[in-house]
Amino acid sequence: MSDPMDVLAPEHRRLRIGDSWRDAASGATFAVEDPATGTTVAEVADAGVADGLAALDAASRAAAQWASIPPRRRSELLTATYRALTDRSEEVARLITLEMGKPLAEARAEVAYGAEFFRWFAEEAVRVEGRYSTAPAGGYRILTVPKPVGPCVFVTPWNFPLAMGARKIAPALAAGCTTVTKPAAQTPLTMLLLARIMEEVGVPAGVVNVVTTRRAGEVVSALLADTRTRKVSFTGSTEVGRVLLRQAADNVLRTSMELGGNAALIVCADADLDVALRGALVAKMRNIGESCIAANRIYVEEPVREEFTKRFTERMGALVVGRGFDDGVDVGALIDGPSVAKLDDLVADAVGRGARVLTGGVRPDGPGHFYPPTVLVDVPDDARMLREEIFGPVAPIIGFTSDDEVMAKANDTEHGLVGYVFTRDLQRALRFAEGLQTGMIGVNRGLISDPSAPFGGVKQSGIGKEGSHEGILEYLDVTYAAIDLP
Ligand code: NAP
């Protein structure tokens, strides 16, 4: 089989700035690793502040022309990107697996999901509308005109190397904004490939710029301090989100923040247990558990707790751990050594407080950053894994006896991204949907991500929405014109 790196020629492992692919001004590079083997798979340019500002300069120079291109043309370029990603799904997926570690089947699913943002926003690009109305007192008319906010800076995480960028770039371009994206240092290759694909389909120079760097703090803060930047959209940890919000305040930037989660998954005694098991497995194990919407705490009502736990543990124990490229693998490598060490710490902490491990819990020897699917019971409320984002294949199961009790526990977190509830009782489902303090809720479903739905959190899980009609509004300002008409 060919080398997954063949898809990205050496000249495209550099910074994408305006119409050029170039080295960092300093000439510095950094290594990208395969997390399944620990080997270096590529070197990419390590941008400094000057390179970041050069990318912003390109985005700023392209802004007026991109905003004035007919929406239909912008839409066609987004559709062409969707088609190219779909046609080249296999090679994009292999690059994702190489740098991020997820099983190839999940990487293919990410390409389909990421590509859909381009299709969805190609359709939204031609449906940006203002309003015209008579002022209530008469005498003049009110006209609202949506306009692109201007050059945007995007900072993305490593867990979905394509999709987390796609769901910012697609709506921004649809709205008429130009962009500078800084992908995670651990997974820069997929974003460079996306920029190359968008160049090939004819997206004009300067509209999509990509800056890879190991100096995120320095480069991003310079970008946010520059008055040519008009918007920052970030996906990553709440901790870094707070830093960027502070920096954005100085320049009064529009912000979208997609931050961390601590999802409760609630299984009621009246649930269809097969549906609940399937949903819990997806919600916990999709993307090796390295997902902001992963089920972090699984609450099961006492009458079905034992049966659910037994069947869930069997399924978790049967999952195959291994290199994402190997046939039959369900659980790939985690992103790095510290992620594995964190899981070890969380499990040790819970066990130290009286929890029992039913399966997994012991990291394997050998190369790569692997951790087995793990189930714990008797996890007390003060265990760290119930308060922190686990971000891996570890599932604590906790019993509950009343809806009020489980609702209070589910909401006892600074996060508010998503919740899940499994029940056949419609009223119960609606009470949870209304009572859970989250931006999203899965009802009898463990998978909720969809480009046509508004994704985003409340509380300290973020600000703003990605996807759906709301997604494009994040990239539009509204000018209001008062038109005299006595
Ligand atoms: P992270 O450490 O916050 O990093 C995310 C991005 O921010 C990376 O590109 C990183 O660059 C950059 N960064 C780090 N420090 C920075 C700074 N001081 N200034 C500017 N940029 C900085 O998060 P992660 O570990 O990559 O991703 C996991 C987190 O993302 C989890 O909390 C997860 O819940 C969250 N997430 C949320 C969503 C959502 O939609 N709500 C979706 C996916 C993930 P480097 O790579 O160079 O460090």
Residues whose N, C-alpha, C, O or C-beta is under 5 A from the ligand:
A	BS01	NAP	V155 T156 P157 W158 K182 P183 A184 A185 Q186 T213 R214 A216 G217 V220 T235 G236 S237 T238 V240 E258 L259 G260 G261 S291 C292 S461
